[in-house]
């Protein structure tokens, strides 16, 4: 009898878990716009649950969660975010809260379209979009991949990319959207008769995209070069930095651990989506080159409440397996004051590459994530080659006094 009752219990628990497990078509409402995206959920008989956003092929998965009696709660600690929803009549409704800001959330089980999408014009390839950004940019790149009516794309700015926007062609336009727990976006892309694209960003800003091969002829300036966007006032002087680690210990560029080393100083914050894109690459570089003399230091700028209790930053460190020093330097508004040697320092992230003499040998603004395709691969190759070159320099001949 006991075994029979236990079997009934397991069957009932599995029945409760089954409605949640699988792919869902979800949406949030942000800035008055509905942003559709896909999620994946799973639930165990114990009540443990998990949810994942997507950024292209990458999963952004919850750190903990529960699903019980139709109530779902997921935590994404590295975003300081929580998703709560109730399941009723096959629909999840609730809210997503990130950094204290709540937006409505809804999801329905994914159903593969029965009919093939309508025929679509080809927009695959590299485009450039004329803009006047707050960071002084005159153009962005628009990278498009297409299979029939389905499109995945990304806008690449000096900060980095938007994440992978996905959608299909319908009624004369492509509607693309993205949400991976951060950077919500929706684009309407309308092919025009003159071969350009009208790009409506988040229902407000209308932009024009032209093929990259035609951009100069049409008067568009070059997109910002991330290797030239930020510089330093005096390249002959060592770059100074300071912060405290998460144990409250002060760390500066004068510490013995940095003497004669190649140092990568990564400016960012756990609130910054493109910093999340960058972190796995920095971890990879540190593992590969630390024994040869590479030091990486993350100089983080966080909101005031996170400076008091950096729970999100701790979760960020755990998520990416960061073992190099992570320092708290101040709030984002203090960036220029904390690094007065820098010029035009306004992209998140920005990475400084210091030779064994402590001088800045290169600066890279932003981070082109996997959504940017060949630009991501090119950046990885260039940074790796730079580090190899700097590590090959003679520390004795290049060291400055006091280093």
N, C-alpha and C positions, 0 to 999 in steps of 0.2 A: 504493500500500500504506500509506504514512504517513497519508494522509487517511482511509483505511478504519479503521486502528487508532485514530486520533483520534476518529472517529465512534463506535466501540465504547466508548471511554473515556467520552465524553459521555453515551452511553446508559446505561452502568453507573452513572455518577455521578447521573444523573437518577433512576434506579431507587432508589438509596439515599436520595435526598432526598424522593421522593414519599410514603413512609409517614408522614413527620412533618408535612407541610404540610396545614393545614386547622384546623378547629375540634375541640376535645377537651373531653370531660367530665372534669374533674379534681377532686381532693379532697386536703385535708391532714387530719391528725389533730392537734387542738389542745385541750388541757385534757381529754383523754379523749374528745372528740367528733369525729366525722367532719364536716368542713365541705365540702360540694360547691360547685363553681363552674365557670365555663367559661373556657377559655383558647384562644388561637390561636397556632399555631406555623407557621414557614416555614423552609425550608432551601434553600441554593443548592448547585449542583454543586461550588463551591469549598470547601464545608464551613462557610461562614458560616451562622449560624442566628439566628433572632429569635423571641421569645415575648412575648405580651401578656396581661396580666390585663385584666379589665373592671370598670369602675365605672359601671353603666348603659350609656350610649352612649359613655363615655370609655374610651380604651385607655391602659393603663399598660404601656409597652413596655420591653423589656430594652435596656441600653446596649451590650451586646456578647454574642456567643454563638458556639458551634460545635456541629456535629453530625457525628460521624464514627464509622463502624463501630458504629452503634447507640448511641453514647454522646452524651448531650446535656448541655451546660453553658451556662447563661445567667447573666449578671451584671446586676443592677439596682443600679448604683453609688449612685444617689440614695437607696436604702434600705440600703446596705451589705449587700446580700443576694445569694445565689447559689442557683440551682436546678440540681441535677444529677440525671440520671436515665438509666437504661438502657432501651432499647426491645427487647422480646423478645415474640414471639407477639402483636404488635399492642398491647401494654400498656407504658406508661412507668411505671417504679417508681424511686423515689429519695428525695431529701430537699430541703427548702427551708430554707436557713439565713439568718436575719436577726439582725443584732446578736449573733452568736455562739450563737443558739438554733436548734437543728435540729428540724424536725418532718417526719414521714413524708409523702411525696407519691406520688400515683398518678393516672394518666390513661388514658382509653380514647377512641378516635375517637368524635366526636359522631354519634349516630344519632337522627334526628328520630322522635318517637313515632308509631307507625303508627295507633294508635287515639286518638280525641279524648278529652281528660280528662273526668272526670265533672262533672256540673252542680254549680255552687258557689253558695253564698249570697253576696250582695253585701256587701262590707266596705269598698268604696271610700269615700274621704273623709278628713276630719281627725278624729283621736281624741286623747285625752289619757290619759296613764298615770300613776297615782299612784305616787310613789317617795319614798324618803328618801335622797338622794344625799350623798356626802361633801362636795359643794360647796354644800350647803344647799338644794338644789332639792326642791320638793314635787311636781312634775309634769314629765313630758316630753311632747312632741308625737309622735304616731305618724301619719305621712303615708302614705296608701295609694292606689295606682292599680291598677285591675283591668280585665282583659279576659277575660271568661269565667272559666275556672278559674285563669288565670295572674295573678299579682300581683307588682307591684314596690312596695317600700315603704322608708321610712327612719324611724329614730328621731332626733328633733332634741333635743339637750341643750344646756346652756349652752356647752359646748366647741365644739359643732358637730354634724354629723350622722354617722351610722354608715356612710355610703356606701349604695349601692343594694342592698337585699336583694331577692332574686328567688326565686320558687318557684310551686308549684301546689297546688290543693286535692285532697286524697285521704284517704279514710277519716275524714271528719268534721273535718279540720283542714287549715290551710295550713302548709306547711313552707317557710320562707324562709331563704336563706343569702347570705353575702357574703364574698369575699376578693379584694382587689385588690393583694396583696403585703403588706398590712398590715390591721389591725383585723378579724381573723376573727370571724364571728358566725353563729349559727343561731337562728332563732326558730320556735317552734310557736305558731300563732295559732288558737285554738279559739273559734268563734262559740257564744255561750251563748243559752239561751232567753229571758233577760231583756234581750237586745239588747246586752249587753257582750261584750267579748272577753277570754278568758284568754290571756295572752302569757307563754310560757315562754322565758326568755332563757338561751341557752347551756346548756340542760338542767338548770338549777339554780333560778334565781329565777323565781317565779310572780308575775306582775303582772296587774292588771285595767285594761283600757282602756275608756273610755266616749266616746261621741260628744262632740266639743268643745262642741256646742250644749247639752249636758246636764251638762257637767262642774261648773259652779258649783252647780247644783241638787243634785248628788250630793256636794257638800262638798269637791271637789278645789280646792286652791289654784291660782292662776295659774302657768303655767310661768315660769321665771326670765326677766326682761327683760334681754337682753344689754346694753342701753344703760344699765342701772342697777346691774348686778351688781358692777362694780368702780368705785371712785372714788378721789379723792386727799384727803389730810388737809387741805390748804390750797389751795383753788382759785385764790386770789389770788397764789400763788407760782409761779414758773416751774418746770417739771419738769426735773430734772437726770438725765442718763444718760451712761454712759461705757463704752467697750469698745475692743478692738483689731481692726483689719481683718486680713484674711488675710495681709497682708505684715508684720504686727507693728506697724503704726503706730497710736498711740493716737488715739482720736477721742472728743470730748465735745460736749455741747450748747453749749459756749462757743465752738466753732470758728466762724470767720468765715462759712463757707458756710451756716450756719443763721440768721445774723442777719437779722431782718426777714422770714423765710420762714415759710410754713405747713409744719409738720413732722408727718408720720405716723410714729409710733414703733411698729413691729410687733414684739411680743414673741413669740418662738417657738423652734423648734428643728427641725433636719432629721429628727429621729426622730418628729415629731408629724404624724400623718396629716392633721389638719385644717389644719395649716400648709401642707401640700402643696396643699390645696384653695384656700387663700387666696392663694398666691404669684402665680398668673396674673392675679388681679384687681389686686394691687398693681402688677405690671409694667404692666398696662394703664393704671392711674391715673398712674403715673410718666411714661409716654410721652405721655400726653394733657396733663398739667398741669405738668410740670417747667419748661417754658419760661415759665410764668406765675408761678413762684415756689413750686412745691411741692417739698419734699424728703421722701424716704422713707428711713428708717433701719430696718434689721432688726437687732434686738438679740437674738442667738441664745444659747441656753443648751444646751450639749451635754454628753454624758457625758465622763468624764475622758480616755478614750483618744482621743476625737474632738477634744478640746481640744489634745492633743499633736500630732495629725495629722488635720486636719479633711477627710479625703478625701470622706466622705459629703456634707458641706456644700458642698464644691467642685462635686461632681456635681449637687447640688440647684440651685446657682446656674447651672450650664450648662444643666440641663434646662429651666428656666423663663426663661432669657435675662435674668437679673437684672443690672441695671447700676447700681442704687442701692447705697449702702454697706451691707455686711453685717458686723456686728461680733460678735466673741466676747466674751461677758460673764461666763461661768462655767458651773457645772453647774446643772441644774434645781433642786436643793435650795437654791441660793443666790439664787433669784429674789427673795424678800422683802428679803434683805439688800442686794441690788444696787439695788432700787427702793423705798427705805424710805418714800417719799412716798405710795405706793399703799395703798389699803385694799381688802381682800378680793380680792387678786390671786391667783387660783388656776385660771384657765381658760387652756388652750393652744389657739389663740393668744389674746392680748389686744392690742388696738390702741388707742393713745392718739393723739388728734388735738389738736395744739398750734397755737394761733393765732400770728400774727406777733409777738406779745409773749412767746411762750414758755410761756404758761399753757395748762393742759389745758382744752379747750373741750368735749370729749366723750371717752368711753371705750366701746369695744365689746368685749365678751367673746365669744370663740369666733368661728367662721365657719360660716355655713350654706352648704354646698356645693350643687352642682347637684341632688343627690339630694333636697334639701328643697323643690324646686319653687318655689312662689310666695314662700316665705320667703327664698330665695336672691335672687330678683328684687327683692323689697322692700328687702332689705338693700343691694343694689347701688345702687338708686335713692336711698336715704337717705344713704349714704356719699358718693355723687357730689354730691348737693345740698349736703351739709355742706361738702365741699371747695370747691365753687363759692362758697359764702357766705363761707368763711374767706379765700379768695383775693381776694374783693371788698373786704375790709376795708382801711382805710388803714394802711399799716405805720408811718407817722410818728406817727400819733395813738395807736396801740396799743402801741408799743414800750416795754418797761420799761428802766430804766437798766442798762447793762452788756450789753444785747443788740444 
